[in-house]
Amino acid sequence: MASDAKGSGLDSYLVNHMLTLGFEKHRAEAISVSCFNRNMAGLLFYPKLGFRPYDIEQRVDYNGDRVALIHLRVERHAV
């Protein structure tokens, strides 16, 4: 996110808008996101919006290092 938008709540607004579209317009039962273990901001952000981890997948980054891809999901009733 651009530095001038940090702390504005724009990130929460945008994700909540997309959740509303997914659940109400497209009748999704669940919505998933994935976040690498090195993305601490994302890992702290998504649970605040109701996302819960449901799987972890091992990946290899561009340096050949092992990283974890954490899959998170929010169910329709949780929003």
Distance bins in CASP14 RR format, pairs under 12 A and 6 or more apart:
PFRMAT RR
TARGET T0000
AUTHOR 0000-0000-0000
RMODE 2
METHOD distances of the structure
MODEL  1
1 7 0 0 0 0 1 0 0 0 0 0 0
1 8 0 0 0 0 1 0 0 0 0 0 0
1 9 0 0 0 0 1 0 0 0 0 0 0
1 10 1 0 0 1 0 0 0 0 0 0 0
1 11 1 0 1 0 0 0 0 0 0 0 0
1 12 0 0 0 0 0 1 0 0 0 0 0
1 13 0 0 0 0 0 1 0 0 0 0 0
1 14 0 0 0 0 1 0 0 0 0 0 0
1 15 0 0 0 0 0 1 0 0 0 0 0
1 41 0 0 0 0 1 0 0 0 0 0 0
1 42 0 0 0 0 0 1 0 0 0 0 0
1 45 0 0 0 0 0 1 0 0 0 0 0
2 8 0 0 0 0 1 0 0 0 0 0 0
2 10 0 0 0 0 1 0 0 0 0 0 0
2 11 0 0 0 0 0 1 0 0 0 0 0
4 10 0 0 0 0 0 1 0 0 0 0 0
5 11 1 0 0 1 0 0 0 0 0 0 0
5 12 0 0 0 0 0 1 0 0 0 0 0
5 13 0 0 0 0 0 1 0 0 0 0 0
5 14 0 0 0 0 0 1 0 0 0 0 0
6 41 0 0 0 0 1 0 0 0 0 0 0
6 45 0 0 0 0 0 1 0 0 0 0 0
7 13 0 0 0 0 0 1 0 0 0 0 0
7 41 0 0 0 0 0 1 0 0 0 0 0
7 45 0 0 0 0 0 1 0 0 0 0 0
8 14 0 0 0 0 0 1 0 0 0 0 0
9 15 0 0 0 0 1 0 0 0 0 0 0
9 16 0 0 0 0 1 0 0 0 0 0 0
9 17 0 0 0 0 0 1 0 0 0 0 0
9 45 0 0 0 0 0 1 0 0 0 0 0
9 48 0 0 0 0 0 1 0 0 0 0 0
9 49 0 0 0 0 0 1 0 0 0 0 0
10 16 0 0 0 0 0 1 0 0 0 0 0
10 17 0 0 0 0 0 1 0 0 0 0 0
11 17 0 0 0 0 0 1 0 0 0 0 0
11 18 0 0 0 0 0 1 0 0 0 0 0
11 41 0 0 0 0 1 0 0 0 0 0 0
11 42 0 0 0 0 1 0 0 0 0 0 0
11 44 0 0 0 0 0 1 0 0 0 0 0
11 45 1 0 0 1 0 0 0 0 0 0 0
11 46 0 0 0 0 0 1 0 0 0 0 0
11 48 0 0 0 0 0 1 0 0 0 0 0
11 49 0 0 0 0 1 0 0 0 0 0 0
12 18 0 0 0 0 0 1 0 0 0 0 0
12 19 0 0 0 0 0 1 0 0 0 0 0
12 42 0 0 0 0 0 1 0 0 0 0 0
12 45 0 0 0 0 1 0 0 0 0 0 0
12 46 0 0 0 0 0 1 0 0 0 0 0
12 48 1 0 0 1 0 0 0 0 0 0 0
12 49 1 0 0 1 0 0 0 0 0 0 0
12 50 0 0 0 0 0 1 0 0 0 0 0
12 51 0 0 0 0 0 1 0 0 0 0 0
13 19 0 0 0 0 0 1 0 0 0 0 0
13 20 0 0 0 0 0 1 0 0 0 0 0
13 49 0 0 0 0 0 1 0 0 0 0 0
14 20 0 0 0 0 0 1 0 0 0 0 0
14 21 0 0 0 0 0 1 0 0 0 0 0
14 45 0 0 0 0 0 1 0 0 0 0 0
14 49 0 0 0 0 0 1 0 0 0 0 0
15 21 0 0 0 0 0 1 0 0 0 0 0
15 22 0 0 0 0 0 1 0 0 0 0 0
15 31 0 0 0 0 1 0 0 0 0 0 0
15 33 0 0 0 0 1 0 0 0 0 0 0
15 42 0 0 0 0 0 1 0 0 0 0 0
15 45 0 0 0 0 1 0 0 0 0 0 0
15 46 1 0 0 1 0 0 0 0 0 0 0
15 47 0 0 0 0 0 1 0 0 0 0 0
15 48 0 0 0 0 1 0 0 0 0 0 0
15 49 1 0 1 0 0 0 0 0 0 0 0
15 50 0 0 0 0 0 1 0 0 0 0 0
15 51 0 0 0 0 1 0 0 0 0 0 0
15 72 0 0 0 0 0 1 0 0 0 0 0
15 74 0 0 0 0 1 0 0 0 0 0 0
15 79 0 0 0 0 0 1 0 0 0 0 0
16 22 0 0 0 0 0 1 0 0 0 0 0
16 23 0 0 0 0 0 1 0 0 0 0 0
16 24 0 0 0 0 0 1 0 0 0 0 0
16 31 0 0 0 0 0 1 0 0 0 0 0
16 45 0 0 0 0 0 1 0 0 0 0 0
16 46 0 0 0 0 0 1 0 0 0 0 0
16 48 0 0 0 0 0 1 0 0 0 0 0
16 49 1 0 0 1 0 0 0 0 0 0 0
16 50 0 0 0 0 0 1 0 0 0 0 0
16 51 0 0 0 0 0 1 0 0 0 0 0
16 74 0 0 0 0 0 1 0 0 0 0 0
16 79 1 0 0 1 0 0 0 0 0 0 0
17 23 0 0 0 0 0 1 0 0 0 0 0
17 24 0 0 0 0 0 1 0 0 0 0 0
17 25 0 0 0 0 0 1 0 0 0 0 0
17 49 0 0 0 0 0 1 0 0 0 0 0
17 79 0 0 0 0 0 1 0 0 0 0 0
18 24 0 0 0 0 0 1 0 0 0 0 0
18 25 0 0 0 0 0 1 0 0 0 0 0
18 26 0 0 0 0 0 1 0 0 0 0 0
18 28 0 0 0 0 0 1 0 0 0 0 0
18 31 1 0 0 1 0 0 0 0 0 0 0
18 33 0 0 0 0 1 0 0 0 0 0 0
18 49 0 0 0 0 0 1 0 0 0 0 0
18 74 0 0 0 0 0 1 0 0 0 0 0
18 79 0 0 0 0 0 1 0 0 0 0 0
19 25 0 0 0 0 0 1 0 0 0 0 0
19 26 0 0 0 0 0 1 0 0 0 0 0
19 28 0 0 0 0 1 0 0 0 0 0 0
19 30 0 0 0 0 0 1 0 0 0 0 0
19 31 1 0 0 1 0 0 0 0 0 0 0
19 32 0 0 0 0 0 1 0 0 0 0 0
19 33 0 0 0 0 0 1 0 0 0 0 0
19 46 0 0 0 0 0 1 0 0 0 0 0
19 49 1 0 0 1 0 0 0 0 0 0 0
19 50 0 0 0 0 1 0 0 0 0 0 0
19 51 0 0 0 0 1 0 0 0 0 0 0
19 73 0 0 0 0 0 1 0 0 0 0 0
19 74 1 0 0 1 0 0 0 0 0 0 0
19 75 0 0 0 0 0 1 0 0 0 0 0
19 76 0 0 0 0 1 0 0 0 0 0 0
19 78 0 0 0 0 1 0 0 0 0 0 0
19 79 1 0 1 0 0 0 0 0 0 0 0
20 26 0 0 0 0 0 1 0 0 0 0 0
20 27 0 0 0 0 0 1 0 0 0 0 0
20 28 0 0 0 0 0 1 0 0 0 0 0
20 31 0 0 0 0 0 1 0 0 0 0 0
20 49 0 0 0 0 0 1 0 0 0 0 0
20 74 0 0 0 0 0 1 0 0 0 0 0
20 76 0 0 0 0 0 1 0 0 0 0 0
20 79 1 0 0 1 0 0 0 0 0 0 0
21 27 0 0 0 0 0 1 0 0 0 0 0
21 28 0 0 0 0 1 0 0 0 0 0 0
21 31 0 0 0 0 1 0 0 0 0 0 0
21 79 0 0 0 0 0 1 0 0 0 0 0
22 28 1 0 1 0 0 0 0 0 0 0 0
22 29 0 0 0 0 1 0 0 0 0 0 0
22 30 0 0 0 0 1 0 0 0 0 0 0
22 31 1 0 0 1 0 0 0 0 0 0 0
22 32 0 0 0 0 0 1 0 0 0 0 0
22 74 0 0 0 0 0 1 0 0 0 0 0
22 76 0 0 0 0 1 0 0 0 0 0 0
22 79 0 0 0 0 1 0 0 0 0 0 0
23 29 0 0 0 0 1 0 0 0 0 0 0
23 30 0 0 0 0 1 0 0 0 0 0 0
23 31 1 0 0 1 0 0 0 0 0 0 0
23 74 0 0 0 0 1 0 0 0 0 0 0
23 75 0 0 0 0 1 0 0 0 0 0 0
23 76 1 0 1 0 0 0 0 0 0 0 0
23 77 0 0 0 0 1 0 0 0 0 0 0
23 78 0 0 0 0 1 0 0 0 0 0 0
23 79 1 0 0 1 0 0 0 0 0 0 0
24 31 0 0 0 0 0 1 0 0 0 0 0
24 76 0 0 0 0 1 0 0 0 0 0 0
24 79 0 0 0 0 1 0 0 0 0 0 0
26 76 0 0 0 0 0 1 0 0 0 0 0
27 76 0 0 0 0 1 0 0 0 0 0 0
28 73 0 0 0 0 0 1 0 0 0 0 0
28 74 0 0 0 0 1 0 0 0 0 0 0
28 75 0 0 0 0 1 0 0 0 0 0 0
28 76 1 0 0 1 0 0 0 0 0 0 0
28 77 0 0 0 0 0 1 0 0 0 0 0
28 79 0 0 0 0 0 1 0 0 0 0 0
29 73 0 0 0 0 1 0 0 0 0 0 0
29 74 0 0 0 0 0 1 0 0 0 0 0
29 75 1 0 0 1 0 0 0 0 0 0 0
29 76 1 0 1 0 0 0 0 0 0 0 0
29 77 0 0 0 0 1 0 0 0 0 0 0
29 78 0 0 0 0 0 1 0 0 0 0 0
29 79 0 0 0 0 0 1 0 0 0 0 0
30 50 0 0 0 0 0 1 0 0 0 0 0
30 51 0 0 0 0 0 1 0 0 0 0 0
30 52 0 0 0 0 0 1 0 0 0 0 0
30 54 0 0 0 0 1 0 0 0 0 0 0
30 71 0 0 0 0 0 1 0 0 0 0 0
30 72 0 0 0 0 0 1 0 0 0 0 0
30 73 1 0 1 0 0 0 0 0 0 0 0
30 74 1 0 0 1 0 0 0 0 0 0 0
30 75 1 0 1 0 0 0 0 0 0 0 0
30 76 1 0 0 1 0 0 0 0 0 0 0
30 77 0 0 0 0 1 0 0 0 0 0 0
30 78 0 0 0 0 1 0 0 0 0 0 0
30 79 0 0 0 0 0 1 0 0 0 0 0
31 46 0 0 0 0 0 1 0 0 0 0 0
31 49 0 0 0 0 0 1 0 0 0 0 0
31 50 0 0 0 0 0 1 0 0 0 0 0
31 51 0 0 0 0 1 0 0 0 0 0 0
31 52 0 0 0 0 0 1 0 0 0 0 0
31 54 0 0 0 0 0 1 0 0 0 0 0
31 71 0 0 0 0 0 1 0 0 0 0 0
31 72 0 0 0 0 1 0 0 0 0 0 0
31 73 1 0 0 1 0 0 0 0 0 0 0
31 74 1 0 1 0 0 0 0 0 0 0 0
31 75 0 0 0 0 1 0 0 0 0 0 0
31 76 0 0 0 0 1 0 0 0 0 0 0
31 78 0 0 0 0 1 0 0 0 0 0 0
31 79 0 0 0 0 1 0 0 0 0 0 0
32 46 0 0 0 0 0 1 0 0 0 0 0
32 51 0 0 0 0 1 0 0 0 0 0 0
32 52 0 0 0 0 0 1 0 0 0 0 0
32 53 0 0 0 0 0 1 0 0 0 0 0
32 54 1 0 0 1 0 0 0 0 0 0 0
32 55 0 0 0 0 1 0 0 0 0 0 0
32 69 0 0 0 0 0 1 0 0 0 0 0
32 70 0 0 0 0 0 1 0 0 0 0 0
32 71 1 0 0 1 0 0 0 0 0 0 0
32 72 1 0 0 1 0 0 0 0 0 0 0
32 73 1 0 1 0 0 0 0 0 0 0 0
32 74 0 0 0 0 1 0 0 0 0 0 0
32 75 0 0 0 0 0 1 0 0 0 0 0
33 39 0 0 0 0 0 1 0 0 0 0 0
33 42 0 0 0 0 1 0 0 0 0 0 0
33 43 0 0 0 0 0 1 0 0 0 0 0
33 45 0 0 0 0 1 0 0 0 0 0 0
33 46 1 0 1 0 0 0 0 0 0 0 0
33 47 0 0 0 0 0 1 0 0 0 0 0
33 49 0 0 0 0 1 0 0 0 0 0 0
33 50 0 0 0 0 0 1 0 0 0 0 0
33 51 1 0 0 1 0 0 0 0 0 0 0
33 52 0 0 0 0 0 1 0 0 0 0 0
33 53 0 0 0 0 0 1 0 0 0 0 0
33 54 0 0 0 0 0 1 0 0 0 0 0
33 55 0 0 0 0 0 1 0 0 0 0 0
33 69 0 0 0 0 0 1 0 0 0 0 0
33 70 0 0 0 0 1 0 0 0 0 0 0
33 71 1 0 0 1 0 0 0 0 0 0 0
33 72 1 0 1 0 0 0 0 0 0 0 0
33 73 1 0 0 1 0 0 0 0 0 0 0
33 74 0 0 0 0 1 0 0 0 0 0 0
34 42 0 0 0 0 0 1 0 0 0 0 0
34 43 0 0 0 0 0 1 0 0 0 0 0
34 46 0 0 0 0 1 0 0 0 0 0 0
34 51 0 0 0 0 0 1 0 0 0 0 0
34 53 0 0 0 0 0 1 0 0 0 0 0
34 54 0 0 0 0 0 1 0 0 0 0 0
34 55 0 0 0 0 1 0 0 0 0 0 0
34 56 0 0 0 0 0 1 0 0 0 0 0
34 57 0 0 0 0 1 0 0 0 0 0 0
34 59 0 0 0 0 1 0 0 0 0 0 0
34 67 0 0 0 0 0 1 0 0 0 0 0
34 68 0 0 0 0 0 1 0 0 0 0 0
34 69 1 0 1 0 0 0 0 0 0 0 0
34 70 1 0 0 1 0 0 0 0 0 0 0
34 71 1 0 1 0 0 0 0 0 0 0 0
34 72 1 0 0 1 0 0 0 0 0 0 0
34 73 0 0 0 0 1 0 0 0 0 0 0
35 41 0 0 0 0 1 0 0 0 0 0 0
35 42 1 0 1 0 0 0 0 0 0 0 0
35 43 1 0 1 0 0 0 0 0 0 0 0
35 44 0 0 0 0 1 0 0 0 0 0 0
35 45 0 0 0 0 1 0 0 0 0 0 0
35 46 1 0 0 1 0 0 0 0 0 0 0
35 47 0 0 0 0 0 1 0 0 0 0 0
35 51 0 0 0 0 1 0 0 0 0 0 0
35 53 0 0 0 0 1 0 0 0 0 0 0
35 55 0 0 0 0 0 1 0 0 0 0 0
35 56 0 0 0 0 0 1 0 0 0 0 0
35 57 0 0 0 0 0 1 0 0 0 0 0
35 59 0 0 0 0 0 1 0 0 0 0 0
35 67 0 0 0 0 0 1 0 0 0 0 0
35 68 0 0 0 0 1 0 0 0 0 0 0
35 69 1 0 0 1 0 0 0 0 0 0 0
35 70 1 0 1 0 0 0 0 0 0 0 0
35 71 0 0 0 0 1 0 0 0 0 0 0
35 72 1 0 0 1 0 0 0 0 0 0 0
35 73 0 0 0 0 0 1 0 0 0 0 0
36 42 0 0 0 0 1 0 0 0 0 0 0
36 43 0 0 0 0 1 0 0 0 0 0 0
36 56 0 0 0 0 0 1 0 0 0 0 0
36 57 0 0 0 0 0 1 0 0 0 0 0
36 58 0 0 0 0 0 1 0 0 0 0 0
36 59 1 0 0 1 0 0 0 0 0 0 0
36 60 0 0 0 0 0 1 0 0 0 0 0
36 61 0 0 0 0 1 0 0 0 0 0 0
36 62 0 0 0 0 0 1 0 0 0 0 0
36 65 0 0 0 0 0 1 0 0 0 0 0
36 66 0 0 0 0 0 1 0 0 0 0 0
36 67 1 0 1 0 0 0 0 0 0 0 0
36 68 1 0 0 1 0 0 0 0 0 0 0
36 69 1 0 1 0 0 0 0 0 0 0 0
36 70 1 0 0 1 0 0 0 0 0 0 0
36 71 0 0 0 0 0 1 0 0 0 0 0
36 72 0 0 0 0 0 1 0 0 0 0 0
37 43 1 0 0 1 0 0 0 0 0 0 0
37 53 0 0 0 0 0 1 0 0 0 0 0
37 56 0 0 0 0 1 0 0 0 0 0 0
37 57 0 0 0 0 0 1 0 0 0 0 0
37 58 0 0 0 0 0 1 0 0 0 0 0
37 59 0 0 0 0 1 0 0 0 0 0 0
37 61 0 0 0 0 0 1 0 0 0 0 0
37 65 0 0 0 0 0 1 0 0 0 0 0
37 66 0 0 0 0 1 0 0 0 0 0 0
37 67 1 0 1 0 0 0 0 0 0 0 0
37 68 1 0 1 0 0 0 0 0 0 0 0
37 69 1 0 0 1 0 0 0 0 0 0 0
37 70 1 0 0 1 0 0 0 0 0 0 0
37 71 0 0 0 0 0 1 0 0 0 0 0
38 59 0 0 0 0 0 1 0 0 0 0 0
38 61 0 0 0 0 1 0 0 0 0 0 0
38 62 0 0 0 0 0 1 0 0 0 0 0
38 63 0 0 0 0 0 1 0 0 0 0 0
38 65 0 0 0 0 1 0 0 0 0 0 0
38 66 0 0 0 0 0 1 0 0 0 0 0
38 67 1 0 0 1 0 0 0 0 0 0 0
38 68 0 0 0 0 1 0 0 0 0 0 0
38 69 0 0 0 0 0 1 0 0 0 0 0
38 70 0 0 0 0 0 1 0 0 0 0 0
39 45 0 0 0 0 1 0 0 0 0 0 0
39 46 0 0 0 0 1 0 0 0 0 0 0
39 61 0 0 0 0 0 1 0 0 0 0 0
39 67 0 0 0 0 1 0 0 0 0 0 0
39 68 0 0 0 0 0 1 0 0 0 0 0
39 69 0 0 0 0 1 0 0 0 0 0 0
39 70 0 0 0 0 1 0 0 0 0 0 0
39 72 0 0 0 0 0 1 0 0 0 0 0
40 46 0 0 0 0 0 1 0 0 0 0 0
40 70 0 0 0 0 0 1 0 0 0 0 0
41 47 0 0 0 0 0 1 0 0 0 0 0
41 48 0 0 0 0 0 1 0 0 0 0 0
42 48 0 0 0 0 1 0 0 0 0 0 0
42 49 0 0 0 0 0 1 0 0 0 0 0
42 51 0 0 0 0 1 0 0 0 0 0 0
42 53 0 0 0 0 0 1 0 0 0 0 0
42 70 0 0 0 0 1 0 0 0 0 0 0
42 72 0 0 0 0 1 0 0 0 0 0 0
43 51 0 0 0 0 1 0 0 0 0 0 0
43 52 0 0 0 0 0 1 0 0 0 0 0
43 53 0 0 0 0 1 0 0 0 0 0 0
43 56 0 0 0 0 0 1 0 0 0 0 0
43 68 0 0 0 0 0 1 0 0 0 0 0
43 69 0 0 0 0 0 1 0 0 0 0 0
43 70 1 0 0 1 0 0 0 0 0 0 0
43 71 0 0 0 0 0 1 0 0 0 0 0
43 72 0 0 0 0 1 0 0 0 0 0 0
44 51 0 0 0 0 0 1 0 0 0 0 0
44 70 0 0 0 0 0 1 0 0 0 0 0
44 72 0 0 0 0 0 1 0 0 0 0 0
45 51 0 0 0 0 1 0 0 0 0 0 0
45 72 0 0 0 0 0 1 0 0 0 0 0
46 52 0 0 0 0 1 0 0 0 0 0 0
46 53 0 0 0 0 1 0 0 0 0 0 0
46 54 0 0 0 0 0 1 0 0 0 0 0
46 70 0 0 0 0 1 0 0 0 0 0 0
46 71 0 0 0 0 0 1 0 0 0 0 0
46 72 1 0 1 0 0 0 0 0 0 0 0
46 73 0 0 0 0 1 0 0 0 0 0 0
46 74 0 0 0 0 1 0 0 0 0 0 0
47 53 0 0 0 0 1 0 0 0 0 0 0
47 70 0 0 0 0 0 1 0 0 0 0 0
47 72 1 0 0 1 0 0 0 0 0 0 0
47 73 0 0 0 0 0 1 0 0 0 0 0
47 74 0 0 0 0 1 0 0 0 0 0 0
47 78 0 0 0 0 0 1 0 0 0 0 0
48 72 0 0 0 0 0 1 0 0 0 0 0
48 74 0 0 0 0 0 1 0 0 0 0 0
49 72 0 0 0 0 1 0 0 0 0 0 0
49 73 0 0 0 0 0 1 0 0 0 0 0
49 74 1 0 0 1 0 0 0 0 0 0 0
49 78 0 0 0 0 1 0 0 0 0 0 0
49 79 0 0 0 0 1 0 0 0 0 0 0
50 72 0 0 0 0 1 0 0 0 0 0 0
50 73 0 0 0 0 1 0 0 0 0 0 0
50 74 1 0 1 0 0 0 0 0 0 0 0
50 75 0 0 0 0 1 0 0 0 0 0 0
50 76 0 0 0 0 0 1 0 0 0 0 0
50 77 0 0 0 0 0 1 0 0 0 0 0
50 78 1 0 1 0 0 0 0 0 0 0 0
50 79 1 0 0 1 0 0 0 0 0 0 0
51 70 0 0 0 0 1 0 0 0 0 0 0
51 71 0 0 0 0 1 0 0 0 0 0 0
51 72 1 1 0 0 0 0 0 0 0 0 0
51 73 1 0 0 1 0 0 0 0 0 0 0
51 74 1 0 1 0 0 0 0 0 0 0 0
51 75 0 0 0 0 1 0 0 0 0 0 0
51 78 0 0 0 0 1 0 0 0 0 0 0
51 79 0 0 0 0 0 1 0 0 0 0 0
52 70 0 0 0 0 0 1 0 0 0 0 0
52 71 0 0 0 0 0 1 0 0 0 0 0
52 72 1 0 0 1 0 0 0 0 0 0 0
52 73 1 0 0 1 0 0 0 0 0 0 0
52 74 1 0 0 1 0 0 0 0 0 0 0
52 75 0 0 0 0 1 0 0 0 0 0 0
52 78 0 0 0 0 1 0 0 0 0 0 0
53 68 0 0 0 0 0 1 0 0 0 0 0
53 69 0 0 0 0 0 1 0 0 0 0 0
53 70 1 0 1 0 0 0 0 0 0 0 0
53 71 1 0 0 1 0 0 0 0 0 0 0
53 72 1 0 1 0 0 0 0 0 0 0 0
53 73 0 0 0 0 1 0 0 0 0 0 0
53 74 0 0 0 0 0 1 0 0 0 0 0
54 70 0 0 0 0 1 0 0 0 0 0 0
54 71 1 0 1 0 0 0 0 0 0 0 0
54 72 1 0 0 1 0 0 0 0 0 0 0
54 73 1 0 1 0 0 0 0 0 0 0 0
54 74 0 0 0 0 0 1 0 0 0 0 0
54 75 0 0 0 0 0 1 0 0 0 0 0
55 68 0 0 0 0 0 1 0 0 0 0 0
55 69 0 0 0 0 1 0 0 0 0 0 0
55 70 1 0 0 1 0 0 0 0 0 0 0
55 71 1 0 1 0 0 0 0 0 0 0 0
55 72 0 0 0 0 1 0 0 0 0 0 0
55 73 0 0 0 0 1 0 0 0 0 0 0
56 66 0 0 0 0 0 1 0 0 0 0 0
56 67 0 0 0 0 0 1 0 0 0 0 0
56 68 1 0 1 0 0 0 0 0 0 0 0
56 69 1 0 0 1 0 0 0 0 0 0 0
56 70 1 0 1 0 0 0 0 0 0 0 0
56 71 1 0 0 1 0 0 0 0 0 0 0
56 72 0 0 0 0 0 1 0 0 0 0 0
57 66 0 0 0 0 0 1 0 0 0 0 0
57 67 0 0 0 0 1 0 0 0 0 0 0
57 68 1 0 0 1 0 0 0 0 0 0 0
57 69 1 0 1 0 0 0 0 0 0 0 0
57 70 0 0 0 0 1 0 0 0 0 0 0
57 71 1 0 0 1 0 0 0 0 0 0 0
58 64 0 0 0 0 0 1 0 0 0 0 0
58 65 0 0 0 0 0 1 0 0 0 0 0
58 66 1 0 0 1 0 0 0 0 0 0 0
58 67 1 0 0 1 0 0 0 0 0 0 0
58 68 1 0 0 1 0 0 0 0 0 0 0
58 69 1 0 0 1 0 0 0 0 0 0 0
58 70 0 0 0 0 0 1 0 0 0 0 0
59 65 0 0 0 0 1 0 0 0 0 0 0
59 66 1 0 0 1 0 0 0 0 0 0 0
59 67 1 0 1 0 0 0 0 0 0 0 0
59 68 1 0 0 1 0 0 0 0 0 0 0
59 69 1 0 1 0 0 0 0 0 0 0 0
59 70 0 0 0 0 0 1 0 0 0 0 0
59 71 0 0 0 0 0 1 0 0 0 0 0
60 66 1 0 0 1 0 0 0 0 0 0 0
60 67 1 0 0 1 0 0 0 0 0 0 0
60 68 0 0 0 0 0 1 0 0 0 0 0
60 69 0 0 0 0 0 1 0 0 0 0 0
61 67 1 0 1 0 0 0 0 0 0 0 0
61 68 0 0 0 0 0 1 0 0 0 0 0
61 69 0 0 0 0 0 1 0 0 0 0 0
72 78 0 0 0 0 0 1 0 0 0 0 0
73 79 0 0 0 0 0 1 0 0 0 0 0
END
